[in-house]
Amino acid sequence: MNNITIVWIAIPFLLGFSIFLAPKINRHLTLWGVLASAAYSIQLFLEPSPLKLNLLDNFGVKLVADQLSAYFILTNAIVTAAVIIYCWSSDKTYFFYAQILIIHGSLNAAFICADFISLYVALEVSGIAAFLLISYPRSDRSIWVGLRYLLISNTAMLFYLVGAVLVYEKHHAFNFAGLKDSPPEALALIFLGLLIKAGIFVSGLWLPLTHSESETPVSALLSGVVVKASVLPLLRCAVVSEEIEAIVRIFGVGTALMGVSYAVFEKDTKRMLAFHTISQLGFILAAPAVGGFYAMTHGLVKSSLFLMAGSLPSRSFKELKYKPINTKIWIPLVIASLSISGFPLLAGFGAKALTTKDLLPWQVICMNIAAVGTAISFAKFIFLPHTKDAEINTKPGFWIAITLLISGLFVGNIVYLEAYSLDKIIKALITIAIGWSIYHLIIKKVSVYIPRLFEQIEHLIGVMSLTLVLLFWMALA
């Protein structure tokens, strides 16, 4: 199995470079690489124990593939496959598909890294590929958004690298376990880098502009899986010690509340989805032990919602109230919105129930508020006017991609069947009912403008410094 793991890591990169040699079959090569990842993730679910592969024994450089990795790898495979199918009949060049494969492979590598230095390499490669995808249209706007993302990403990884060096200085090894007895500044710097890259808490305010201004398939890829490459290491670090786990949980709660606060009042569809990505990442971190399943359900939902948002007649919720959407799009839009709201019979219900079960007492009230905020946010989609006669403008591969993602929500529902107890079902329905009531009675009737001051690049850099101070204080405490 170790040999299979090495081959599996190499496959996307080999196929990605092969695309330049055989550009006419670029789509097929990309899809083959994704199918290999799906097969490997299924094999991981069947493995009774984690697979460990030491690359540099004396330096603690190793790979660990377990069931937690499997959730993220499977999400990567399904979301990437949906994006490829969505773009199948488009005019995307072989360069686009090559970058899809490279980012896919680097994310796979990040999901099984168990040390700080190999993770650094994987995140840097994925960051460069993401930049190339964001700026792919070559318009002035896309190039600026891409360069903005690259600057923030590189700044984050610079902090991270200094922290990794401090861990090595203390233990002469780069493994995650070394974080426990390392200097507090090592924890602060590494966590700052990961928080920024993942779009967590105020350090993640770069994310809404990047995800909303990218092309529709790129937005789906970024929000569905790319940001999670920096979330999984935080989940792994949380098991190193109770103190580190407490820090991760605190940021999880803060992120869930902050993201949903923005999403509730956002009037732009893609920006609302982007802010809600921040919020849902908070749900993943709030219960680290069960974050894998939640990450998978969120990836399927959010990528499908971004693909559908790109097919709506307008990005403005205000305009959509007077422009009925086609019922064929409205139905999957409602299904995805219900899943992320925690409605029974969909994977989001089991994910939320499993997460709630793993919350500490001090987290419960805050996360319930965030859950109500989620229901409020997606009521905007659920209660959009619709008609079967409305004009529909979708890509040729749109319906196959959406069917793949939505089917995953129904199939994923069987992962945690224990969620189907009467008390959990009632709680989920009450939460959604409260959210919809607040939407109709309050949110729908008010107009609140949320300033974008803190999304400006100079303020983002300043927020990094404040977050570093906060992390250093928490590490000392």
HUPESUL-V98837 format. One record per backbone hydrogen bond with DSSP energy under -1.0 kcal/mol. NH is the residue of the N-H (numbers start at 1). CO is the residue of the C=O. Records with the same first field share a line. If there is no record, write none. Layout:
# HUPESUL-V98837
NH: CO + CO
This chain:
# HUPESUL-V98837
5: 1
6: 2
7: 3
8: 4
9: 5
10: 6
11: 7
14: 10
15: 11
16: 12
17: 13
18: 14
19: 15
22: 18
25: 22
26: 23
29: 25
30: 26
31: 27
32: 28
33: 29
34: 30
35: 31
36: 32
37: 33
38: 34
39: 35
40: 36
41: 37
42: 38
43: 39
44: 40
45: 41
46: 42
51: 65
53: 63
55: 61
56: 61
59: 56
60: 57
61: 56
63: 53
64: 112
65: 51
70: 66
71: 67
72: 68
73: 69
74: 70
75: 71
76: 72
77: 73
78: 74
79: 75
80: 76
81: 77
82: 78
83: 79
84: 80
85: 81
86: 82
87: 83
90: 87
97: 93
98: 94
99: 95
100: 96
101: 97
102: 98
103: 99
104: 100
105: 101
106: 102
107: 103
108: 104
109: 105
110: 106
111: 107
112: 109
114: 62
116: 174
119: 115
120: 116
121: 117
122: 118
123: 119
124: 120
125: 121
126: 122
127: 123
128: 124
129: 125
130: 126
131: 127
132: 128
133: 129
134: 130
135: 131
138: 135
143: 139
144: 140
145: 141
146: 142
147: 143
148: 144
149: 145
150: 146
151: 147
152: 148
153: 149
154: 150
155: 151
156: 152
157: 153
158: 154
159: 155
160: 156
161: 157
162: 158
163: 159
164: 160
165: 161
166: 162
167: 163
168: 164
169: 165
170: 166
171: 167
172: 168
174: 59
176: 114
178: 175
179: 176
180: 177
186: 183
187: 183
188: 184
189: 185
190: 186
191: 187
192: 188
193: 189
194: 190
195: 191
196: 192
197: 193
198: 194
199: 195
200: 195
204: 201
205: 202
207: 204
210: 206
211: 207
212: 208
213: 209
219: 215
220: 216
221: 217
222: 218
223: 219
224: 220
225: 221
226: 221
227: 222
229: 226
230: 227
232: 228
235: 231
236: 232
237: 233
238: 234
240: 237
245: 241
246: 242
247: 243
248: 244
249: 245
250: 246
251: 247
252: 248
253: 249
254: 250
255: 251
256: 252
257: 253
258: 254
259: 255
260: 256
261: 257
262: 258
263: 259
264: 260
269: 315
272: 268
273: 269
274: 270
275: 271
276: 272
277: 273
278: 274
279: 275
280: 276
281: 277
282: 278
283: 279
284: 280
285: 281
286: 282
290: 287
291: 288
294: 290
295: 291
296: 292
297: 293
298: 294
299: 295
300: 296
301: 297
302: 298
303: 299
304: 300
305: 301
306: 302
307: 303
308: 304
309: 305
310: 306
311: 308
312: 309
317: 267
320: 316
321: 317
322: 319
325: 385
327: 387
329: 326
330: 326
331: 327
333: 329
334: 330
335: 331
336: 332
337: 333
338: 334
339: 335
340: 336
341: 337
342: 339
343: 338
346: 343
347: 409
349: 346
351: 347
352: 348
353: 349
354: 350
355: 351
356: 352
357: 353
358: 354
359: 356
363: 360
367: 363
368: 364
369: 365
370: 366
371: 367
372: 368
373: 369
374: 370
375: 371
376: 372
377: 373
378: 374
380: 377
382: 378
383: 379
384: 381
387: 325
390: 387
398: 395
401: 397
402: 398
403: 399
404: 400
405: 401
406: 402
407: 403
408: 404
410: 406
411: 407
412: 408
414: 411
415: 412
419: 416
420: 417
421: 419
425: 421
426: 422
427: 423
428: 424
429: 425
430: 426
431: 427
432: 428
433: 429
434: 430
435: 431
436: 432
437: 433
438: 434
439: 435
440: 436
441: 437
442: 438
443: 438
444: 439
445: 442
455: 452
456: 453
460: 456
461: 457
462: 458
463: 459
464: 460
465: 461
466: 462
467: 463
468: 464
469: 465
470: 466
471: 467
472: 468
473: 469
474: 470
475: 471
476: 472
477: 473
